[in-house]
């Protein structure tokens, strides 16, 4: 019987030594976690909306948008007219007239707003 008690105690001691070593490793991992060095913040790459907004606010955006719009409208007119040049030029002429009218109206509206805004600012400055 003595042999069996020793083997039992040996088993329990080996179990306790295993759990003790796991406790030690858990403690060392915890201490390592607190002494970690922090790295410098990594800057994220610019996302698509910020790149688009930066391009839209640049001076090169308006001419490129204008050229793209003219090419798109001309291409659509060619597709609609099916190489009937009389029809193509009639459609294009109507579109040009509409564009000129819209441009004149928008110019008058926005120039009126800027005059009112500048008048309001000058009136506030005088008071």
C-alpha positions as CSV (number, residue, x, y, z in Angstrom):
1,X,0.0,0.0,0.0
2,X,2.8,2.3,0.6
3,X,3.8,2.1,-3.0
4,X,0.3,3.1,-4.1
5,X,0.2,6.1,-1.8
6,X,3.5,7.3,-3.2
7,X,2.3,6.9,-6.7
8,X,-0.8,8.8,-5.9
9,X,1.2,11.5,-4.2
10,X,3.6,11.5,-7.1
11,X,0.7,12.0,-9.5
12,X,-0.7,14.8,-7.5
13,X,2.7,16.5,-7.2
14,X,3.2,16.2,-10.9
15,X,-0.2,17.7,-11.4
16,X,0.5,20.5,-9.1
17,X,3.9,21.2,-10.7
18,X,2.1,21.4,-14.1
19,X,-0.4,23.8,-12.8
20,X,2.2,25.7,-11.0
21,X,4.3,26.1,-14.2
22,X,1.2,27.3,-16.1
23,X,0.6,29.8,-13.4
24,X,4.1,31.1,-13.7
25,X,3.8,31.4,-17.5
26,X,0.5,33.2,-17.1
27,X,2.1,35.6,-14.6
28,X,5.1,36.2,-16.9
29,X,2.8,36.8,-19.9
30,X,0.8,39.3,-17.8
31,X,4.0,41.1,-16.8
32,X,5.1,41.2,-20.4
33,X,1.8,42.7,-21.5
34,X,2.3,45.7,-19.2
35,X,5.9,46.4,-20.3
36,X,5.2,46.4,-24.0
37,X,6.6,49.2,-26.0
38,X,4.2,51.3,-28.0
39,X,5.1,51.9,-31.6
40,X,4.6,55.1,-33.5
41,X,1.2,55.6,-35.0
42,X,0.9,54.4,-38.5
43,X,-0.7,56.8,-40.9
44,X,-3.5,55.3,-42.9
45,X,-3.4,55.5,-46.7
46,X,-5.8,58.2,-48.0
47,X,-9.2,56.8,-48.7
48,X,-10.9,57.2,-52.1
49,X,-13.3,60.0,-51.0
50,X,-10.5,62.1,-49.7
51,X,-8.5,61.7,-53.0
52,X,-11.6,62.6,-55.0
53,X,-12.4,65.6,-52.9
54,X,-8.8,66.8,-53.1
55,X,-8.9,66.4,-56.9
56,X,-12.3,68.2,-57.1
57,X,-10.9,71.1,-55.1
58,X,-7.9,71.5,-57.4
59,X,-7.6,73.9,-60.3
60,X,-7.2,71.0,-62.8
61,X,-10.6,69.5,-62.0
62,X,-12.9,72.0,-63.8
63,X,-11.2,71.8,-67.2
64,X,-11.0,68.0,-67.1
65,X,-14.7,67.7,-66.0
66,X,-15.7,70.1,-68.8
67,X,-13.7,68.1,-71.5
68,X,-15.2,64.8,-70.2
69,X,-18.7,66.2,-70.3
70,X,-18.3,67.5,-73.9
71,X,-16.9,64.2,-75.1
72,X,-19.8,62.3,-73.4
73,X,-22.5,64.5,-74.9
74,X,-20.9,64.4,-78.3
75,X,-20.6,60.6,-78.1
76,X,-24.2,60.2,-77.0
77,X,-25.3,62.5,-79.9
78,X,-23.5,60.3,-82.4
79,X,-25.1,57.2,-81.0
80,X,-28.5,58.7,-81.1
81,X,-28.2,60.1,-84.6
82,X,-26.8,56.8,-86.1
83,X,-24.4,58.8,-88.3
84,X,-27.1,60.9,-89.8
85,X,-25.2,64.1,-89.7
86,X,-28.2,66.4,-90.2
87,X,-29.8,64.9,-87.1
88,X,-26.5,65.0,-85.2
89,X,-26.0,68.8,-85.8
90,X,-29.6,69.6,-84.9
91,X,-29.4,67.7,-81.6
92,X,-26.0,69.3,-80.9
93,X,-27.4,72.8,-81.7
94,X,-30.3,72.3,-79.3
95,X,-28.0,71.1,-76.6
96,X,-25.7,74.1,-77.0
97,X,-28.6,76.5,-76.8
98,X,-29.9,74.8,-73.7
99,X,-26.3,75.0,-72.2
100,X,-26.0,78.7,-73.0
101,X,-29.4,79.5,-71.4
102,X,-28.6,77.5,-68.3
103,X,-25.2,79.2,-68.0
104,X,-26.7,82.7,-68.4
105,X,-29.4,82.0,-65.8
106,X,-26.9,80.5,-63.3
107,X,-24.5,83.4,-63.8
108,X,-27.2,86.0,-63.1
109,X,-28.5,84.1,-60.0
110,X,-25.0,83.7,-58.5
111,X,-23.8,87.1,-59.3
112,X,-26.9,88.5,-57.6
113,X,-26.2,86.5,-54.5
114,X,-22.6,87.6,-54.3
115,X,-23.6,91.3,-54.7
116,X,-26.2,90.9,-51.9
117,X,-23.6,89.1,-49.7
118,X,-21.0,91.9,-50.3
119,X,-23.7,94.6,-49.6
120,X,-24.7,92.9,-46.3
121,X,-21.0,92.6,-45.2
122,X,-20.3,96.3,-46.0
123,X,-23.5,97.4,-44.2
124,X,-22.4,95.4,-41.1
125,X,-18.9,96.9,-41.3
126,X,-20.4,100.4,-41.3
127,X,-22.4,99.8,-38.2
